[in-house]
Amino acid sequence: MKKQLIRLSVFILLVCPALSQAAPFSVVGPRALGMGGASVAAVNDSTAVYWNPAALAHHKKVDIRIPVEAAAQDHIGLEDKWTEIKDIYSKVQAHDPVAINETIRLFQELDRPDTGADLDVSGGLLISFPVSGSSAVAISGMALWYAGLFPSIDTLNLSPDPVSTNFVGNNESMVTGIGIGTTQPALSFATSLGESFFIGANVKMIYAETYITSQTMTSNSFDDFMDDLTDSKTESSEASIDIGVLFAPVESVRIGIVGRDLNSPSFPVQGRIAQSTGSGVSSTVATGEIELEPQYRAGVAWQPYETFTLAADYDLTRNKTLTPGYESRMAAVGLEKTFLDEYFNIRLGANRNMEDSSAKTVYTGGLGLRLFALRLDLAAGYDFDEKQGAASVNLALRF
């Protein structure tokens, strides 16, 4: 056991100095979502390709799975406020005092560094199978999509006076949308190093589509904006690697760490982007890159009984979102109780963004059903205060 602890310590020392900001850590699979997103050590199926490839060698099952997940967070009701501004702006230009004051209020509410909306969607086909008494292989094709919307507020032109050159009727505030959609075929291998230590890796090719555009809030609709965002697509590809470890000092306890996109793959992006000027806000064509910086997460799982699991995860990295100034470092806890030889499963969990002092705890729940080798899992979570929600479903064959 001392040798296994040394190996785990060496891995921690290798990854911790490299902690950096990255894209958000998605919650892939309904079992993980139902348990709040605590899955690095608790994962027991082919979604280990995402959560911790080392676990493929631990659960030693043939698992064919199709998970689909979507999550969204609107930090301050951006789409609703944009629609309201667009709807009343003709009254502002007609010098309606009620519409003028309401528009100024809406712009001021949007003038925050962490204002915006984030979306991530995932899905794919994952197949894992043992290849010997101590190793496992997985073949997978996953799609991971991230998008962010954020405003650039024209704070110069917010006067309620129609005679003023800074009248709010001349406001040039804009919304920028940026996104990256990836398709990630991968080959995974995991093996045990002794009875209680497991290591695994994914080698993958990332085929990416990137998007960016900016439009004026007062003269463009949300639908037009989404059309222009789609038209800004740029395609590229790059290889990447993930590594995970799993340590099981006793049968009922597992400790895991995963590092994703360790080589920091980056992808070009080109389109119109808003920028502040001396007279307000304008857009210009710009080129740049979206970098998937390394992200690290640790987890622990305790299974005091064969039918009951408790788990907790924590992001070791402070992860960027695509909303400037808004970052994510998730803490998650969850539990699973199985009944009747896993014919019925109940999952409960909670998570919270520890980098957002105003963030609320999001509670999640899920169900799992088994009919012989066929499995159906469902999960969802929602926070009404933050307009943050997620849902996930999968079908699987496991034997």
BAVEX-826373 format. One record per residue (C-alpha): residue number from 0; residue in one letter; x, y, z. Coordinates in steps of 0.001 Angstrom, whole numbers, plus 500000, padded with zeros to 6 digits. Example, Ala and Ser with C-alpha at 12.3 -4.5 7.8 and 13.67 -1.06 7.14 Angstrom:
# BAVEX-826373
<num:0; residu:A; c1:512300; c2:495500; c3:507800> $
<num:1; residu:S; c1:513670; c2:498940; c3:507140> $
***
This chain:
# BAVEX-826373
<num:0; residu:M; c1:500000; c2:500000; c3:500000> $
<num:1; residu:K; c1:502909; c2:502377; c3:500673> $
<num:2; residu:K; c1:504047; c2:502012; c3:497066> $
<num:3; residu:Q; c1:500549; c2:502873; c3:495839> $
<num:4; residu:L; c1:500406; c2:505976; c3:498037> $
<num:5; residu:I; c1:503792; c2:507088; c3:496699> $
<num:6; residu:R; c1:502542; c2:506689; c3:493126> $
<num:7; residu:L; c1:499438; c2:508747; c3:493874> $
<num:8; residu:S; c1:501509; c2:511444; c3:495596> $
<num:9; residu:V; c1:503876; c2:511663; c3:492621> $
<num:10; residu:F; c1:500922; c2:512147; c3:490272> $
<num:11; residu:I; c1:499525; c2:514934; c3:492478> $
<num:12; residu:L; c1:502899; c2:516684; c3:492563> $
<num:13; residu:L; c1:503111; c2:516484; c3:488788> $
<num:14; residu:V; c1:499732; c2:518032; c3:488120> $
<num:15; residu:C; c1:499363; c2:520619; c3:490862> $
<num:16; residu:P; c1:502107; c2:523044; c3:489691> $
<num:17; residu:A; c1:500378; c2:523151; c3:486302> $
<num:18; residu:L; c1:497024; c2:524342; c3:487621> $
<num:19; residu:S; c1:495560; c2:526867; c3:485196> $
<num:20; residu:Q; c1:492283; c2:528152; c3:483884> $
<num:21; residu:A; c1:490371; c2:526038; c3:481399> $
<num:22; residu:A; c1:486988; c2:525497; c3:479780> $
<num:23; residu:P; c1:484130; c2:524482; c3:482079> $
<num:24; residu:F; c1:484114; c2:520875; c3:483268> $
<num:25; residu:S; c1:480950; c2:519358; c3:481796> $
<num:26; residu:V; c1:478796; c2:516794; c3:483572> $
<num:27; residu:V; c1:478650; c2:513832; c3:481200> $
<num:28; residu:G; c1:476093; c2:511094; c3:481777> $
<num:29; residu:P; c1:472917; c2:510940; c3:483900> $
<num:30; residu:R; c1:474477; c2:508870; c3:486678> $
<num:31; residu:A; c1:477052; c2:511608; c3:487223> $
<num:32; residu:L; c1:474448; c2:514391; c3:486953> $
<num:33; residu:G; c1:472081; c2:512652; c3:489345> $
<num:34; residu:M; c1:474944; c2:512502; c3:491859> $
<num:35; residu:G; c1:475614; c2:516230; c3:491495> $
<num:36; residu:G; c1:478573; c2:515796; c3:489149> $
<num:37; residu:A; c1:480663; c2:513766; c3:491614> $
<num:38; residu:S; c1:482058; c2:511025; c3:489394> $
<num:39; residu:V; c1:485867; c2:511081; c3:489166> $
<num:40; residu:A; c1:486183; c2:508290; c3:491737> $
<num:41; residu:A; c1:482607; c2:506959; c3:491618> $
<num:42; residu:V; c1:482306; c2:506329; c3:487855> $
<num:43; residu:N; c1:481592; c2:502661; c3:487081> $
<num:44; residu:D; c1:480746; c2:502608; c3:483365> $
<num:45; residu:S; c1:482137; c2:503669; c3:479990> $
<num:46; residu:T; c1:481681; c2:507388; c3:480780> $
<num:47; residu:A; c1:484988; c2:506827; c3:482579> $
<num:48; residu:V; c1:486434; c2:507825; c3:479199> $
<num:49; residu:Y; c1:485468; c2:511377; c3:480207> $
<num:50; residu:W; c1:485535; c2:511257; c3:484007> $
<num:51; residu:N; c1:488586; c2:509123; c3:484708> $
<num:52; residu:P; c1:489955; c2:506613; c3:482157> $
<num:53; residu:A; c1:491735; c2:504701; c3:484944> $
<num:54; residu:A; c1:488326; c2:503507; c3:486203> $
<num:55; residu:L; c1:487882; c2:501439; c3:483018> $
<num:56; residu:A; c1:490271; c2:498868; c3:484480> $
<num:57; residu:H; c1:488508; c2:498941; c3:487853> $
<num:58; residu:H; c1:484906; c2:498166; c3:486879> $
<num:59; residu:K; c1:485866; c2:495364; c3:484424> $
<num:60; residu:K; c1:482593; c2:495348; c3:482471> $
<num:61; residu:V; c1:481577; c2:495428; c3:478819> $
<num:62; residu:D; c1:479620; c2:498669; c3:478590> $
<num:63; residu:I; c1:478034; c2:500206; c3:475481> $
<num:64; residu:R; c1:476485; c2:503576; c3:476241> $
<num:65; residu:I; c1:474898; c2:506551; c3:474458> $
<num:66; residu:P; c1:474705; c2:509543; c3:476853> $
<num:67; residu:V; c1:473201; c2:512934; c3:475961> $
<num:68; residu:E; c1:473390; c2:515981; c3:478241> $
<num:69; residu:A; c1:472601; c2:519688; c3:478074> $
<num:70; residu:A; c1:473195; c2:522414; c3:480657> $
<num:71; residu:A; c1:472571; c2:526154; c3:480572> $
<num:72; residu:Q; c1:473189; c2:529077; c3:482897> $
<num:73; residu:D; c1:471999; c2:532641; c3:482422> $
<num:74; residu:H; c1:473764; c2:534724; c3:485055> $
<num:75; residu:I; c1:471490; c2:537742; c3:484796> $
<num:76; residu:G; c1:468704; c2:537048; c3:482286> $
<num:77; residu:L; c1:470645; c2:538324; c3:479272> $
<num:78; residu:E; c1:468287; c2:537068; c3:476579> $
<num:79; residu:D; c1:465192; c2:538394; c3:478383> $
<num:80; residu:K; c1:466749; c2:541830; c3:478941> $
<num:81; residu:W; c1:467956; c2:542020; c3:475343> $
<num:82; residu:T; c1:464465; c2:541199; c3:474079> $
<num:83; residu:E; c1:462911; c2:543812; c3:476363> $
<num:84; residu:I; c1:465375; c2:546498; c3:475222> $
<num:85; residu:K; c1:464678; c2:545688; c3:471559> $
<num:86; residu:D; c1:460908; c2:545738; c3:472123> $
<num:87; residu:I; c1:460783; c2:549181; c3:473793> $
<num:88; residu:Y; c1:463581; c2:550951; c3:471938> $
<num:89; residu:S; c1:461245; c2:552535; c3:469393> $
<num:90; residu:K; c1:459500; c2:554211; c3:472334> $
<num:91; residu:V; c1:462874; c2:555451; c3:473603> $
<num:92; residu:Q; c1:463506; c2:557130; c3:470272> $
<num:93; residu:A; c1:460016; c2:558619; c3:470505> $
<num:94; residu:H; c1:461126; c2:560138; c3:473849> $
<num:95; residu:D; c1:458757; c2:558095; c3:476039> $
<num:96; residu:P; c1:460053; c2:558803; c3:479596> $
<num:97; residu:V; c1:458948; c2:555412; c3:480972> $
<num:98; residu:A; c1:460740; c2:553532; c3:478178> $
<num:99; residu:I; c1:463826; c2:555754; c3:478557> $
<num:100; residu:N; c1:464175; c2:555071; c3:482279> $
<num:101; residu:E; c1:463498; c2:551345; c3:481854> $
<num:102; residu:T; c1:466122; c2:551032; c3:479110> $
<num:103; residu:I; c1:468729; c2:552841; c3:481212> $
<num:104; residu:R; c1:467954; c2:550505; c3:484113> $
<num:105; residu:L; c1:468333; c2:547420; c3:481921> $
<num:106; residu:F; c1:471667; c2:548589; c3:480511> $
<num:107; residu:Q; c1:472958; c2:549338; c3:484017> $
<num:108; residu:E; c1:471955; c2:545871; c3:485231> $
<num:109; residu:L; c1:473844; c2:544327; c3:482328> $
<num:110; residu:D; c1:476971; c2:546383; c3:483066> $
<num:111; residu:R; c1:478682; c2:543733; c3:485198> $
<num:112; residu:P; c1:481923; c2:541859; c3:484461> $
<num:113; residu:D; c1:480333; c2:538410; c3:484955> $
<num:114; residu:T; c1:477129; c2:539071; c3:483042> $
<num:115; residu:G; c1:476242; c2:536536; c3:480392> $
<num:116; residu:A; c1:474887; c2:533111; c3:479588> $
<num:117; residu:D; c1:476697; c2:529811; c3:479145> $
<num:118; residu:L; c1:475626; c2:526601; c3:477443> $
<num:119; residu:D; c1:477259; c2:523212; c3:477203> $
<num:120; residu:V; c1:475974; c2:520143; c3:475402> $
<num:121; residu:S; c1:477507; c2:516683; c3:475207> $
<num:122; residu:G; c1:476703; c2:513326; c3:473670> $
<num:123; residu:G; c1:478311; c2:510357; c3:472046> $
<num:124; residu:L; c1:478838; c2:506623; c3:471759> $
<num:125; residu:L; c1:481147; c2:504909; c3:474256> $
<num:126; residu:I; c1:482198; c2:501250; c3:474217> $
<num:127; residu:S; c1:484465; c2:499778; c3:476902> $
<num:128; residu:F; c1:485554; c2:496202; c3:477534> $
<num:129; residu:P; c1:488195; c2:494332; c3:479572> $
<num:130; residu:V; c1:491105; c2:492856; c3:477615> $
<num:131; residu:S; c1:492783; c2:490906; c3:480407> $
<num:132; residu:G; c1:492453; c2:490377; c3:484107> $
<num:133; residu:S; c1:493971; c2:493796; c3:484819> $
<num:134; residu:S; c1:493404; c2:495994; c3:481744> $
<num:135; residu:A; c1:490592; c2:497526; c3:479712> $
<num:136; residu:V; c1:490124; c2:499330; c3:476406> $
<num:137; residu:A; c1:487505; c2:501812; c3:475247> $
<num:138; residu:I; c1:486560; c2:503223; c3:471864> $
<num:139; residu:S; c1:484492; c2:506375; c3:471913> $
<num:140; residu:G; c1:483215; c2:509263; c3:469876> $
<num:141; residu:M; c1:482073; c2:512197; c3:471983> $
<num:142; residu:A; c1:480730; c2:515614; c3:471051> $
<num:143; residu:L; c1:481346; c2:518465; c3:473507> $
<num:144; residu:W; c1:479948; c2:521917; c3:472743> $
<num:145; residu:Y; c1:480428; c2:525122; c3:474732> $
<num:146; residu:A; c1:478937; c2:528561; c3:474034> $
<num:147; residu:G; c1:478864; c2:531895; c3:475808> $
<num:148; residu:L; c1:476910; c2:535129; c3:475326> $
<num:149; residu:F; c1:477989; c2:538363; c3:476998> $
<num:150; residu:P; c1:477196; c2:542095; c3:476602> $
<num:151; residu:S; c1:479501; c2:545053; c3:476012> $
<num:152; residu:I; c1:477609; c2:547994; c3:477490> $
<num:153; residu:D; c1:477922; c2:551498; c3:476058> $
<num:154; residu:T; c1:478193; c2:553415; c3:479345> $
<num:155; residu:L; c1:478829; c2:556743; c3:477602> $
<num:156; residu:N; c1:475388; c2:557049; c3:476008> $
<num:157; residu:L; c1:473049; c2:556546; c3:478973> $
<num:158; residu:S; c1:471590; c2:560024; c3:479415> $
<num:159; residu:P; c1:467784; c2:560318; c3:479831> $
<num:160; residu:D; c1:467875; c2:563748; c3:478156> $
<num:161; residu:P; c1:466776; c2:563504; c3:474491> $
<num:162; residu:V; c1:468676; c2:566732; c3:473721> $
<num:163; residu:S; c1:471980; c2:565376; c3:475031> $
<num:164; residu:T; c1:474559; c2:563950; c3:472629> $
<num:165; residu:N; c1:474808; c2:561065; c3:475106> $
<num:166; residu:F; c1:471082; c2:560284; c3:474974> $
<num:167; residu:V; c1:470282; c2:556618; c3:475577> $
<num:168; residu:G; c1:468519; c2:556660; c3:472206> $
<num:169; residu:N; c1:472046; c2:556724; c3:470685> $
<num:170; residu:N; c1:473259; c2:553781; c3:472761> $
<num:171; residu:E; c1:475468; c2:551256; c3:470909> $
<num:172; residu:S; c1:475611; c2:548405; c3:473442> $
<num:173; residu:M; c1:476355; c2:545039; c3:471842> $
<num:174; residu:V; c1:476132; c2:541326; c3:472605> $
<num:175; residu:T; c1:478951; c2:538975; c3:471635> $
<num:176; residu:G; c1:478499; c2:535249; c3:471143> $
<num:177; residu:I; c1:481418; c2:532826; c3:471139> $
<num:178; residu:G; c1:481360; c2:529063; c3:470932> $
<num:179; residu:I; c1:483328; c2:525922; c3:470226> $
<num:180; residu:G; c1:481854; c2:522616; c3:469143> $
<num:181; residu:T; c1:484102; c2:519569; c3:469190> $
<num:182; residu:T; c1:483865; c2:515992; c3:467996> $
<num:183; residu:Q; c1:486373; c2:513811; c3:469826> $
<num:184; residu:P; c1:487001; c2:510234; c3:468636> $
<num:185; residu:A; c1:489282; c2:508567; c3:471189> $
<num:186; residu:L; c1:491072; c2:505353; c3:472031> $
<num:187; residu:S; c1:491446; c2:504650; c3:475747> $
<num:188; residu:F; c1:493575; c2:502179; c3:477660> $
<num:189; residu:A; c1:493652; c2:501462; c3:481379> $
<num:190; residu:T; c1:495532; c2:498989; c3:483504> $
<num:191; residu:S; c1:496221; c2:498183; c3:487137> $
<num:192; residu:L; c1:499607; c2:498586; c3:488792> $
<num:193; residu:G; c1:499139; c2:496237; c3:491689> $
<num:194; residu:E; c1:495840; c2:495396; c3:493332> $
<num:195; residu:S; c1:494759; c2:498888; c3:494324> $
<num:196; residu:F; c1:496260; c2:501374; c3:491844> $
<num:197; residu:F; c1:494915; c2:501996; c3:488338> $
<num:198; residu:I; c1:496060; c2:504324; c3:485581> $
<num:199; residu:G; c1:494450; c2:505149; c3:482257> $
<num:200; residu:A; c1:494735; c2:507509; c3:479316> $
<num:201; residu:N; c1:492775; c2:508748; c3:476300> $
<num:202; residu:V; c1:494423; c2:509594; c3:473015> $
<num:203; residu:K; c1:491986; c2:511616; c3:470931> $
<num:204; residu:M; c1:491643; c2:513791; c3:467878> $
<num:205; residu:I; c1:489564; c2:516933; c3:468383> $
<num:206; residu:Y; c1:487696; c2:518214; c3:465334> $
<num:207; residu:A; c1:486527; c2:521708; c3:466247> $
<num:208; residu:E; c1:484131; c2:524305; c3:464907> $
<num:209; residu:T; c1:484503; c2:527790; c3:466421> $
<num:210; residu:Y; c1:482099; c2:530733; c3:466229> $
<num:211; residu:I; c1:482128; c2:534406; c3:467192> $
<num:212; residu:T; c1:480028; c2:537454; c3:466314> $
<num:213; residu:S; c1:478759; c2:540701; c3:467858> $
<num:214; residu:Q; c1:475570; c2:542642; c3:467208> $
<num:215; residu:T; c1:473965; c2:545822; c3:468496> $
<num:216; residu:M; c1:471278; c2:545148; c3:471095> $
<num:217; residu:T; c1:468997; c2:547979; c3:470035> $
<num:218; residu:S; c1:468689; c2:547148; c3:466341> $
<num:219; residu:N; c1:469072; c2:543358; c3:466028> $
<num:220; residu:S; c1:466931; c2:540473; c3:467201> $
<num:221; residu:F; c1:468177; c2:537383; c3:469016> $
<num:222; residu:D; c1:467240; c2:535194; c3:466019> $
<num:223; residu:D; c1:469299; c2:537347; c3:463618> $
<num:224; residu:F; c1:472183; c2:537200; c3:466050> $
<num:225; residu:M; c1:472104; c2:533375; c3:466150> $
<num:226; residu:D; c1:472057; c2:533216; c3:462331> $
<num:227; residu:D; c1:475154; c2:535429; c3:462103> $
<num:228; residu:L; c1:476873; c2:533414; c3:464821> $
<num:229; residu:T; c1:476338; c2:530211; c3:462840> $
<num:230; residu:D; c1:477707; c2:531855; c3:459684> $
<num:231; residu:S; c1:481016; c2:532693; c3:461430> $
<num:232; residu:K; c1:482092; c2:529012; c3:461638> $
<num:233; residu:T; c1:485826; c2:528199; c3:461431> $
<num:234; residu:E; c1:486964; c2:524554; c3:461291> $
<num:235; residu:S; c1:490238; c2:523017; c3:462534> $
<num:236; residu:S; c1:491575; c2:519950; c3:464331> $
<num:237; residu:E; c1:494248; c2:518970; c3:466835> $
<num:238; residu:A; c1:495230; c2:515886; c3:468852> $
<num:239; residu:S; c1:495012; c2:515795; c3:472645> $
<num:240; residu:I; c1:495490; c2:513515; c3:475637> $
<num:241; residu:D; c1:493808; c2:512881; c3:478994> $
<num:242; residu:I; c1:495249; c2:510930; c3:481942> $
<num:243; residu:G; c1:493579; c2:509594; c3:485076> $
<num:244; residu:V; c1:494532; c2:507622; c3:488162> $
<num:245; residu:L; c1:492431; c2:505693; c3:490649> $
<num:246; residu:F; c1:493561; c2:504459; c3:494059> $
<num:247; residu:A; c1:491526; c2:501953; c3:496062> $
<num:248; residu:P; c1:493322; c2:501513; c3:499420> $
<num:249; residu:V; c1:490477; c2:499324; c3:500677> $
<num:250; residu:E; c1:487561; c2:497740; c3:498857> $
<num:251; residu:S; c1:485052; c2:500386; c3:499953> $
<num:252; residu:V; c1:487099; c2:503523; c3:499190> $
<num:253; residu:R; c1:488317; c2:504991; c3:495904> $
<num:254; residu:I; c1:490326; c2:508170; c3:495289> $
<num:255; residu:G; c1:490712; c2:509553; c3:491786> $
<num:256; residu:I; c1:492358; c2:512387; c3:489868> $
<num:257; residu:V; c1:491892; c2:513194; c3:486194> $
<num:258; residu:G; c1:493705; c2:515642; c3:483932> $
<num:259; residu:R; c1:492011; c2:516564; c3:480645> $
<num:260; residu:D; c1:493510; c2:518142; c3:477513> $
<num:261; residu:L; c1:496997; c2:518119; c3:478983> $
<num:262; residu:N; c1:498648; c2:519521; c3:475847> $
<num:263; residu:S; c1:496376; c2:522623; c3:475726> $
<num:264; residu:P; c1:494966; c2:522203; c3:472200> $
<num:265; residu:S; c1:493907; c2:525491; c3:470602> $
<num:266; residu:F; c1:491659; c2:526300; c3:467676> $
<num:267; residu:P; c1:491414; c2:529431; c3:465492> $
<num:268; residu:V; c1:488331; c2:531653; c3:465666> $
<num:269; residu:Q; c1:487376; c2:534561; c3:463411> $
<num:270; residu:G; c1:484454; c2:536979; c3:463316> $
<num:271; residu:R; c1:483140; c2:540327; c3:464520> $
<num:272; residu:I; c1:483838; c2:541236; c3:468147> $
<num:273; residu:A; c1:482670; c2:544223; c3:470185> $
<num:274; residu:Q; c1:485161; c2:546723; c3:471571> $
<num:275; residu:S; c1:484862; c2:549953; c3:473536> $
<num:276; residu:T; c1:485648; c2:553204; c3:471709> $
<num:277; residu:G; c1:485784; c2:556866; c3:472656> $
<num:278; residu:S; c1:482207; c2:557313; c3:471470> $
<num:279; residu:G; c1:480665; c2:554080; c3:472764> $
<num:280; residu:V; c1:480925; c2:550499; c3:471493> $
<num:281; residu:S; c1:481600; c2:549200; c3:467983> $
<num:282; residu:S; c1:482537; c2:545872; c3:466376> $
<num:283; residu:T; c1:485496; c2:544903; c3:464259> $
<num:284; residu:V; c1:486610; c2:541741; c3:462487> $
<num:285; residu:A; c1:489154; c2:539922; c3:464619> $
<num:286; residu:T; c1:491024; c2:536626; c3:464630> $
<num:287; residu:G; c1:492252; c2:534674; c3:467619> $
<num:288; residu:E; c1:492212; c2:531265; c3:469278> $
<num:289; residu:I; c1:490072; c2:529317; c3:471712> $
<num:290; residu:E; c1:492373; c2:527247; c3:473884> $
<num:291; residu:L; c1:491201; c2:524205; c3:475815> $
<num:292; residu:E; c1:493565; c2:524668; c3:478721> $
<num:293; residu:P; c1:494233; c2:521690; c3:481013> $
<num:294; residu:Q; c1:491612; c2:521026; c3:483657> $
<num:295; residu:Y; c1:492110; c2:518827; c3:486708> $
<num:296; residu:R; c1:489545; c2:517362; c3:489070> $
<num:297; residu:A; c1:489857; c2:515125; c3:492140> $
<num:298; residu:G; c1:487234; c2:512891; c3:493672> $
<num:299; residu:V; c1:486585; c2:510373; c3:496413> $
<num:300; residu:A; c1:483948; c2:507635; c3:496635> $
<num:301; residu:W; c1:482923; c2:505575; c3:499656> $
<num:302; residu:Q; c1:480831; c2:502431; c3:499285> $
<num:303; residu:P; c1:480080; c2:501202; c3:502819> $
<num:304; residu:Y; c1:477594; c2:498707; c3:501365> $
<num:305; residu:E; c1:477453; c2:497131; c3:497922> $
<num:306; residu:T; c1:474167; c2:498950; c3:497255> $
<num:307; residu:F; c1:475104; c2:502410; c3:498563> $
<num:308; residu:T; c1:477689; c2:504934; c3:497297> $
<num:309; residu:L; c1:478690; c2:508366; c3:498567> $
<num:310; residu:A; c1:480919; c2:510564; c3:496388> $
<num:311; residu:A; c1:482501; c2:514022; c3:496294> $
<num:312; residu:D; c1:484449; c2:515914; c3:493591> $
<num:313; residu:Y; c1:486369; c2:519185; c3:493516> $
<num:314; residu:D; c1:487937; c2:521074; c3:490609> $
<num:315; residu:L; c1:491647; c2:521574; c3:491179> $
<num:316; residu:T; c1:491668; c2:524188; c3:488427> $
<num:317; residu:R; c1:489883; c2:527528; c3:488333> $
<num:318; residu:N; c1:488188; c2:527079; c3:484965> $
<num:319; residu:K; c1:487256; c2:529852; c3:482567> $
<num:320; residu:T; c1:483898; c2:529995; c3:480909> $
<num:321; residu:L; c1:483340; c2:531735; c3:477616> $
<num:322; residu:T; c1:481821; c2:534683; c3:479519> $
<num:323; residu:P; c1:484733; c2:537087; c3:480253> $
<num:324; residu:G; c1:485332; c2:537486; c3:483969> $
<num:325; residu:Y; c1:483164; c2:534523; c3:484964> $
<num:326; residu:E; c1:485034; c2:531474; c3:486258> $
<num:327; residu:S; c1:484071; c2:528062; c3:487512> $
<num:328; residu:R; c1:485468; c2:525819; c3:490242> $
<num:329; residu:M; c1:482864; c2:523222; c3:491112> $
<num:330; residu:A; c1:482416; c2:521312; c3:494336> $
<num:331; residu:A; c1:480006; c2:518386; c3:494048> $
<num:332; residu:V; c1:478575; c2:515724; c3:496342> $
<num:333; residu:G; c1:476218; c2:512865; c3:495609> $
<num:334; residu:L; c1:474850; c2:509503; c3:496597> $
<num:335; residu:E; c1:473411; c2:506448; c3:494891> $
<num:336; residu:K; c1:471204; c2:503731; c3:496352> $
<num:337; residu:T; c1:470521; c2:500616; c3:494291> $
<num:338; residu:F; c1:467646; c2:498196; c3:494783> $
<num:339; residu:L; c1:466884; c2:494665; c3:493587> $
<num:340; residu:D; c1:470278; c2:493918; c3:492079> $
<num:341; residu:E; c1:470412; c2:497329; c3:490307> $
<num:342; residu:Y; c1:467007; c2:496939; c3:488680> $
<num:343; residu:F; c1:466171; c2:500291; c3:490250> $
<num:344; residu:N; c1:468548; c2:503092; c3:491294> $
<num:345; residu:I; c1:467982; c2:506418; c3:493038> $
<num:346; residu:R; c1:470577; c2:509224; c3:492867> $
<num:347; residu:L; c1:470715; c2:512560; c3:494649> $
<num:348; residu:G; c1:473357; c2:515273; c3:494546> $
<num:349; residu:A; c1:474306; c2:518914; c3:494817> $
<num:350; residu:N; c1:476971; c2:521202; c3:493373> $
<num:351; residu:R; c1:478097; c2:524782; c3:493692> $
<num:352; residu:N; c1:480488; c2:527092; c3:491870> $
<num:353; residu:M; c1:483023; c2:528063; c3:494527> $
<num:354; residu:E; c1:484385; c2:530922; c3:492372> $
<num:355; residu:D; c1:481051; c2:532771; c3:492372> $
<num:356; residu:S; c1:480233; c2:534207; c3:495792> $
<num:357; residu:S; c1:476626; c2:534763; c3:494740> $
<num:358; residu:A; c1:476119; c2:531278; c3:493287> $
<num:359; residu:K; c1:473420; c2:529094; c3:494759> $
<num:360; residu:T; c1:473661; c2:525392; c3:495414> $
<num:361; residu:V; c1:472153; c2:523393; c3:492549> $
<num:362; residu:Y; c1:470368; c2:520207; c3:493608> $
<num:363; residu:T; c1:470124; c2:517234; c3:491273> $
<num:364; residu:G; c1:468398; c2:513895; c3:491151> $
<num:365; residu:G; c1:468166; c2:510892; c3:488895> $
<num:366; residu:L; c1:466775; c2:507420; c3:488344> $
<num:367; residu:G; c1:468242; c2:504291; c3:486819> $
<num:368; residu:L; c1:466331; c2:501273; c3:485506> $
<num:369; residu:R; c1:467709; c2:497899; c3:484414> $
<num:370; residu:L; c1:466061; c2:495174; c3:482381> $
<num:371; residu:F; c1:468621; c2:492399; c3:482159> $
<num:372; residu:A; c1:471547; c2:493951; c3:480181> $
<num:373; residu:L; c1:469582; c2:497018; c3:479039> $
<num:374; residu:R; c1:469788; c2:500179; c3:481139> $
<num:375; residu:L; c1:467986; c2:503501; c3:481057> $
<num:376; residu:D; c1:469166; c2:506436; c3:483177> $
<num:377; residu:L; c1:467621; c2:509886; c3:483617> $
<num:378; residu:A; c1:468739; c2:512913; c3:485631> $
<num:379; residu:A; c1:468098; c2:516635; c3:485990> $
<num:380; residu:G; c1:469037; c2:519630; c3:488112> $
<num:381; residu:Y; c1:467790; c2:523215; c3:488327> $
<num:382; residu:D; c1:468350; c2:526429; c3:490273> $
<num:383; residu:F; c1:465446; c2:528839; c3:489847> $
<num:384; residu:D; c1:467377; c2:531812; c3:491286> $
<num:385; residu:E; c1:470232; c2:531619; c3:488789> $
<num:386; residu:K; c1:468234; c2:530218; c3:485851> $
<num:387; residu:Q; c1:470680; c2:527337; c3:485766> $
<num:388; residu:G; c1:469553; c2:523899; c3:484668> $
<num:389; residu:A; c1:470777; c2:520598; c3:483271> $
<num:390; residu:A; c1:469259; c2:517364; c3:482005> $
<num:391; residu:S; c1:470760; c2:514082; c3:480878> $
<num:392; residu:V; c1:469645; c2:510690; c3:479586> $
<num:393; residu:N; c1:471359; c2:507555; c3:478326> $
<num:394; residu:L; c1:470654; c2:504081; c3:476999> $
<num:395; residu:A; c1:473221; c2:501382; c3:477674> $
<num:396; residu:L; c1:474010; c2:497714; c3:477357> $
<num:397; residu:R; c1:476126; c2:496368; c3:480191> $
<num:398; residu:F; c1:477248; c2:492805; c3:480812> $
***
